[in-house]
């Protein structure tokens, strides 16, 4: 297992994959059915199979609510600590820390206070919770250490077999880490008195931009799928969700030219138009009712989006 760093590379891929899960059920619970519903991007359409409690109607079951916490912790940390035990390579360890910040940022932004600073300390079975402010502070400190190491190796590459996103391009990971720092800085800029070792959110954001964030579309982070794009599986193949009417109504109203790239054309008929979304939170309909509504344009082999370069443009503008 130690030959050619096979175990370390495998563990690194496992951690990287959790930044946006490919496993379709896991992906649904932490992204499509939760964030997708709350943001107005997605409406769940599989209503004939007992989904009496769901995020779209603000009454998800306890089984749904615990997955974005339990599954990230149970799937991420065993491989994270295993990698730390197997390797003393500071580049791989820094990448593992970067993946940890990305994954746990999603968890704290979902729940608020979470165990973070003392997870795994002294082999404890349970770890104390940190306040969300303490979590963000520790993440900024850890991220600065990551950026320092990645910057040192920026002119070098590592094995592409340990990286489904940038094929071992360390400089690309530097830009990713700085872009993540910018994202976090903008999420804290309205928190009264927030600072990290005396640095305000504005200073942290300016540091990130000056160090070098994503600036072109090719800088974006997209993970190659090992088997199947999860959104294509559960939205197109399974018909579990459709594009939300919230989104299509806005885009239709502005005659947005991106619609043909985002959505499939609807065959609903009547005077609804070419792109027709489903009302979020609607009750009682069976999936077949919405079979002809617009779906996202995903193919089986499309990569999974981790971080758009366009996000950094919006963050810099803000």
CORNOR-V343637 format. One record per backbone hydrogen bond with DSSP energy under -1.0 kcal/mol. NH is the residue of the N-H (numbers start at 1). CO is the residue of the C=O. If there is no record, write none. Layout:
BEGIN
NH;CO
NH;CO
END
This chain:
BEGIN
5;2
6;3
7;1
9;5
10;6
11;7
12;8
13;9
14;10
15;11
16;12
17;13
19;16
27;23
28;24
29;25
30;26
31;27
32;27
33;28
36;31
38;34
39;35
41;36
42;36
43;242
45;240
46;240
47;45
52;50
58;55
59;54
65;61
66;62
69;66
70;66
71;67
73;69
74;70
75;71
76;72
77;73
80;76
81;77
82;78
83;79
84;80
85;81
86;82
87;83
93;89
94;90
95;91
96;92
97;93
98;94
99;95
100;96
101;97
102;98
103;99
104;100
105;101
106;102
107;103
108;104
109;105
111;107
112;108
114;130
119;116
121;118
123;120
124;121
130;114
135;131
136;132
137;133
138;134
139;135
140;136
141;137
142;138
143;139
144;140
145;141
146;142
147;143
148;144
149;145
150;146
151;147
152;148
153;149
154;151
156;153
158;168
162;159
163;160
169;166
170;168
173;169
174;170
175;171
176;172
177;173
178;174
179;175
180;176
181;177
182;178
183;179
184;180
185;181
186;182
187;183
191;188
194;191
196;199
199;196
204;200
205;201
206;202
207;203
208;204
209;205
210;206
211;207
212;208
219;216
220;217
221;307
223;304
224;164
229;300
233;229
234;230
235;231
236;232
237;232
238;233
240;234
242;43
243;294
244;41
245;278
248;244
249;245
250;246
251;247
252;248
253;249
254;250
255;252
256;251
259;256
261;258
262;258
263;259
264;295
266;274
267;292
278;243
282;279
289;286
290;287
291;288
293;290
294;276
297;262
298;296
302;299
304;223
306;221
307;221
313;309
314;310
315;311
316;312
317;313
318;314
END
